[in-house]
Amino acid sequence: MTSEEIFSIIQKVKTTSPLVHNITNFVVMNNTANALLAAGASPVMAHAKEEVADMVKIASALVINIGTLNPDWIEGMKKAIATAKELNKPFVLDPVGAGATPYRNEQLKELLNIASPTVIRGNASEIAAVLDSTKTTKGVDSTASSDSSIDAGKALNTSFASVVCLSGATDYVIDDTKMGEVYNGSPLMAKVTGLGCSATALIGAFVGVHPSAFEATLAAMAYIGVAGELAAKQSQGPGTLQLHLLDKLYNLNKEEFINTVNVKTYELA
């Protein structure tokens, strides 16, 4: 993909304002809603099992984030995923904290048994744990570099036919025949809670408007990576980074995006 093609998908989100249905966690709801709004999308956080099916029907995409689990939310997630499958709506899964507890692993397995996600996005430890639930993680933080789980990402793609996005210092986007690498971002982004979850929500917006899940995921990761990299240059710490990141997601222009983005794509052997 060229930088111009990536930027055209960013603009498509802004001009079409897709409704993204998030069943996400308590910690990040405000962050992800604001990131979606800044990107031009329309967020909704509907968790009640009594309404999730109806919300999926009107949404462009469904985002499931397992960060803070409880039985009612899990039931709602299952109903929402089943509805997305029935309606052929894009479904993005963020396996937050996969591998941390047996309960989390079991619920994740049940969710994956309902339908294969369009995209699975997580850090290296989470992706490895989704593939092998015997692997453990340090809460929701990765204990491994993103490149260490590339093989796990490829295996997940084979198992579920899902685009797999590995987040880290370098972001990897894996499909059956191709892979993309995004080198943008800033170490300061790791000091702000929920930016990975915001990336997942943005992927939801992008797959909601673009037919190629691989290209949409790559574009979303390039978008938040560039915005974070530029925002960090204006920031004194994680507090001001949040402020500048939202502004940059909102007002990022083509020239600064083209001049900053650093993405590589290639065919897999």
PEKA-V359709 format. One record per pair of residues at least 12 apart in sequence whose C-alpha atoms are under 7 Angstrom apart, sorted by the first residue. I is the first residue (numbers start at 0). GAP is how many residues later the second one is. D is the distance in whole Angstrom. If there is no record, write none. Layout:
BEGIN
i,gap,d
I,GAP,D
I,GAP,D
END
This chain:
BEGIN
i,gap,d
0,264,7
2,255,6
5,213,5
6,247,7
8,210,7
11,197,7
12,27,6
12,28,6
12,192,7
12,193,6
12,196,7
13,25,6
13,26,4
13,27,6
16,23,5
16,24,4
16,25,6
17,23,5
17,24,6
17,42,6
17,187,6
17,190,6
17,191,7
18,22,6
18,23,5
18,24,6
18,40,5
18,41,5
19,22,6
19,23,5
19,24,6
19,39,6
19,40,6
19,41,5
19,42,6
19,184,6
19,185,6
20,22,6
20,23,5
20,24,6
20,25,7
20,34,7
20,35,7
20,38,6
20,40,6
20,41,5
20,42,6
21,22,6
21,23,5
21,24,7
21,40,6
21,41,5
21,42,6
22,22,6
22,23,6
22,24,6
22,40,6
22,41,5
22,42,6
22,54,7
23,40,6
23,41,4
23,42,7
23,43,7
24,40,6
24,41,7
24,42,5
24,43,5
25,42,7
27,166,5
30,163,7
30,167,7
31,165,7
31,166,5
31,169,6
34,163,6
34,211,6
35,165,7
35,166,6
37,208,6
37,211,6
37,212,4
38,210,6
38,211,6
40,164,6
46,26,6
46,29,6
47,25,7
47,28,6
48,23,7
48,26,6
48,27,4
51,24,6
51,27,7
51,28,5
52,26,6
52,27,5
52,30,6
55,24,6
55,27,7
55,28,6
59,29,7
59,148,5
60,28,6
60,29,5
60,30,6
60,143,6
60,144,7
60,147,5
61,28,6
61,29,5
61,30,6
61,142,7
62,28,6
62,29,5
62,30,6
62,138,6
62,141,6
63,13,7
63,28,6
63,29,5
63,30,6
64,28,6
64,29,5
64,30,6
64,31,7
65,28,7
65,29,6
65,30,6
66,29,5
66,30,7
77,33,6
80,33,7
80,34,7
81,32,6
84,30,6
89,28,6
89,117,7
89,118,7
90,26,5
90,27,5
90,28,7
91,25,6
91,26,6
91,27,5
91,28,6
91,112,6
92,24,6
92,26,6
92,27,5
92,28,6
93,26,6
93,27,5
93,28,6
93,106,7
94,27,6
94,31,6
95,26,7
95,30,7
95,44,6
96,29,6
96,40,7
96,42,5
96,43,4
97,28,5
97,31,6
97,32,6
98,27,7
98,30,5
98,34,6
98,35,7
98,36,6
98,37,5
98,38,5
99,36,6
99,37,5
99,38,7
99,39,6
104,28,6
115,44,5
115,46,7
116,45,6
117,44,5
117,45,6
117,95,7
118,43,5
118,44,5
118,45,6
119,42,7
119,43,6
119,44,5
119,45,6
120,43,6
120,44,5
120,45,6
120,79,6
121,43,6
121,44,6
121,45,6
122,19,6
122,23,7
122,43,5
122,44,5
122,45,6
123,18,6
123,20,6
123,21,6
123,22,5
123,24,7
123,25,5
123,42,6
123,43,7
124,12,6
124,17,5
124,18,6
124,19,6
126,22,7
126,25,7
126,26,6
127,21,6
127,24,6
130,21,7
130,25,6
144,23,7
145,20,6
145,21,6
145,22,5
145,24,7
152,21,7
153,20,7
156,18,6
156,19,7
157,18,7
162,12,5
162,50,7
162,51,6
169,12,6
169,13,5
170,12,7
172,45,6
174,39,6
176,90,6
176,91,5
177,88,6
177,89,4
177,90,5
178,86,6
178,87,6
178,88,6
178,89,7
179,38,7
179,84,6
179,85,4
179,86,7
180,82,6
180,83,5
180,84,6
181,40,6
181,80,6
181,81,5
181,82,7
182,79,5
182,80,6
183,38,7
183,41,5
183,42,6
183,45,6
183,77,6
183,78,6
184,40,4
184,41,6
184,43,5
184,44,4
185,42,6
185,43,5
185,46,7
187,44,7
187,50,6
188,39,7
190,47,6
191,46,6
198,22,7
198,25,7
201,18,6
202,13,7
202,14,5
202,17,5
205,14,6
221,39,7
225,31,7
225,34,6
225,35,6
226,18,6
226,21,5
226,22,6
227,17,6
230,13,5
230,14,5
230,17,6
END
